[in-house]
C-alpha cells in the first residue's frame, strides 16, 4: 500500500474517531461518568438516516436530522434516567451501569424495528484521487466534518457564552450555579451537542462500512481508548489521541502484514500504545485529575 494512501486512511479514521469521541468527552467532563449508551446515540443516527435515505433523501441531507434524533435521545436519557439517578444520590458507577442498561434497551428496540440484517445506504459510487490516494465521496465528507467539528468546538468553548458556561460547570458546578449559570441548561446542551455529533458520526460510519444494530457498540472500545489516551474530559487531548491511534492502527496493518499476522490484530497495537502512555501519564496526554461529583 502506498504511503499516500496510508496517510489518507489515518486522516479518515482519525476524523471519524474525533466525531465519535467528542460526546463521550463532553459528558464525562460535565457529569463525571462513562456513558456506554453513547454507542446507541451513534447507532440511532445511522438508522434515522437509513429510513430517510430509503424514502429518497440524499444521505448527506439526512445528517441534520440524524443530529437532531440522536441529540433528542441524549436529552431523553438525561431527563428520564441520569438526572433522576443523580438526584437520588447515584454515583458514577450507578450512572455507568444505568447507561449500559439504557443502551441495551435502545439497541434491542432498533433491532426489533429494523431487524439484525446488514443494511446499506443508497449512496453515489464516486471516488477521487487526492494527492495520490483514492478516497470515496463519503470519506471526503468524513474528513471535512472532522476538521469542521474541531474548529467548531474550539470556537464554542473559547468564544461563546455557552462554551464558557460549560467550562465553568465542568470545573466547579456549585460555584457555577452560585454565579447564576443555568447548570441544568448547560447539561442539556452538552447532551444535545454530544449526542447529535455522535449521530452524524454513526451515519458516516455506516455509509463507509455497513449498518447493523451493534454499529455503535463495535466502535465504542476504540472511542473510549481515544478518550482515555487524550485525557478524560480533555477535548484537545481527544483530538490528538484520535489521530495518534488512527496512525497506530493503519501503520500496524503494514507491520502485521510483514510479520504474516492477521490485520485483525491492528486494534491490539492501539491498546498497547494506550497502556504504555498511561503508565507514564496516568491521566492521558492532556488530562488532569478530576475530582468531585456532579449533580
N, C-alpha and C positions, 0 to 999 in steps of 0.2 A: 504494500500500500504506500502510495506516495506521501511524503511528509506534508504537502499542502492539504491533502485530504484528511490526514490525522489532525492537523491543526484546526481545520474547519469542524471536524467532529467534536473536538474539545470545546470549541466555542458554542456549538449547538447543544451539547449535553450540559455544559455549564450554565447556559442561559435557561434551559428548562429547569435545572436544579434551583436556580435563583427564584424563578416564578413559584416553584413548589415550596421553597423553604421560607419565603417571606412571612406567610401566615403563621407558621409554627413559631418563628422567632418573635413576631409581634405579640402573639397570645402569651407566650412564656414571659416576655419582658413585662407585660402589664399584669398578668394574673398568676404567674409563677407555677404553672403546671404543664406537663407534657400532654398535648391534645392529640390522642390517637384517632379521634374522629376526623382529623384533618384529611385522612385518606378518603373518606366518603365525600368531603367537600370537593376534592379533586374529581371523584367519580361522578357525582351528581351533575356537575357542569358538563361533563362529556356526554352523558345521556340526554340532557336537555338539548344540547347541540345536535345530537343524533336525531331526535324527534323532529326538530325544526328543519334539519338538513333533508330528511326524508320527505318532508312536506314541501320541499322545493327551494328552501332558503340556502344561500351560499354559506359554506362553513364559516367563512370569515365574518359574515353578518350576524352569525349566532353568538359571537364572542361576548357582546354586551349583555345579552340575555342569559348566557351561562354565568357571567359575573353576577348578575342580579339574583339568579336562582341559588347559587352557592353562598352568596352573601346573606340571603334571606334564611337559608338553612343554618348558617352560623349564628344569626340573631336568634332563631328559634331554639337552638341548643343552649345558648346563653340564658335566655329567659325561662325556658322550660326545665333545664337540667342543672346547669352550672351555677347560676345565681342562687336558686333555692338551696343548693348544697352548701354554698359559701355562707349564706345567711344562717344556716343551721350548724355552722362550725366545721364543715368539711375541710379537711386538709388537702395538700397536694396529691397524696396517694389516693384519697377518695375521689377527687376530681379526675385523676388519670384513669382509675378503674371505671368511673362513670362514662368517660369518653370512649373507652373500649366497648362498653355495652351499647352506648348510643350509636356508635359506628356500626356495630354488628346489626342492629335493628335496621338502620338505613340501608346497609348493604343487602340484606335479605329482602327488603321491600323492593329495591331496584331489581334484584334477581327475579322476584315474583312477577314484576311488571314486564321486564324485558327478556326474561329467561337467561340462562347461563351461556347461551350461544355466543360465539365470536362474531361481532358486528363490525362493519366498516362504513365509513362515510363515503358519500359521493363527492370526490374532490378532483380537480383538474390534474391530470398526469403531466405536469410541467416541471422541468428541471433546468438549472442554469449552470454555466461554468463561471466560477468566481475564483480568480487568482489560481487557476489550475485545479481547483477542487469542484466536484459536482455536488450540487445541493438541490433539493426539491423545493417547490414553492412553499410548502408547509414549514420546512426548515428555515427558509428565509424569514418567514413571519416569526418563528421562534427566536431567531437572532435579534430581529428588530424589537420585538416586545420585551425580550430580556434586557436589552440596553435601555429601552424606554422606561421599564419598571425601576431600574436602578436610579436613573435620573429623577423620575417622578417621586420616588420615596425619599431620596435625598432632599429634594425641594420641599416635600411635605414636612419632613422632620425639622428642617432648618429655617424655612421661610414662612410657614403658615401658623396660624393660631392653634389649630387642631394638633399639628405636629408638636408644637411646644407643650401643649397640654398633655399629649401622650408621654413625652419625655418626663415631664414633671410628675405625672401619675406613676410612671414606672419607677422613678427614683424614690418618691415618698408619697403614697396615696393619701395619708392622713393630712400632711401639710398641703397637698394639692387641694383637698376638699376644704380645708380651713381657709385657703386662699381664694375660694369661690369658683374653683374649676369644677364643672359638672362631671364628676368621675364616671357616673353611670353612662352618660352620653359618650364619653371617651372610650369606655369599654365596648359599647355597641358599635362605635365607628371602627374599632380595632377588628371586631368580628366581621363587619361588612367588607372592609378592605382586605383582610387576610383571607376570608372565605371566598370573596369574589375573585381575587387573583389566582387562588387555588383552582377554581372552576375553569378559568381561562387556560391554566396550565394543563388541566385534565383534557380539555378539547384538543389542544395541540399535541399532547402525548398520544391520545387515541388516534388522531389523524396521521401521526407519524408511524404508529405501530398498529394496534387493533384495540377494540373496545370490549371489555369483559367486566363483570361486576367487581372483580378484585383489582381493577386497574390501579386505584389509589393505594391499596394495600401492598401491591407488588413494588412500588417505589418508595414506600414510607420509610423503610430502613435506611436506604441511601440518603433520604431527605433528613432524617434525624442525625445521620453521620455528618452531613453538611453543617447542621445547626450546632452540634457538639464541637466539631473541629473549629468552626468560626468563633465559638464562644456563645453560650446560651444567652439569648437576648440581644446579641450584637448584630445589627443589620449589615454593617460594613464587613464584619468578620464572616458572616454567612456568604456574602458575595465572593470574598476571597476564597473561602473554603469550597464553594460550588465549583469554581474553575480549577482549583487545585485537585479536587477529587475527580473531576472530569478528565483532567490530564492524566492522572494515575490510572484511570480505567482504560483510556484509549491507548496510552503508551504501554500499558500492561498487556494489551492484546498482542502487540509485537513481541514482547518478552515471552509470553506464554506460547506463542506460535514457534518461536525459536527453540523453546525447550520441549516442543512436541506435546504440550499440555492443552487441555480444553480451554477455550476462551471464556467458558462459563465461570472460571475462577477469577475473572478480572475484578469482581466486586471485593474479593478477598484482599487484593492488593490495596484497595482504598482503605479497608479497615485496618490493615497492618500499619499504614501511614497514620491513620487516626490514633491508634494505640500509641505509636511512637511519639507523636506530637503531644498527646495528653500526659505521657509520662514526664515530659519536661515542662509542659504548660497545662496543668490540670484544668484550667478554665478556658482553654482554647486559644486561638490566635489572638483574638481581640476581646476575650471575655474577662469578666471580673466576678468576684464572689458576690452573689446576690442574696441578701438576707431579707427576712420578714415575709409575712403572709399578706395576701391580697384579699380584700373584701369583694 
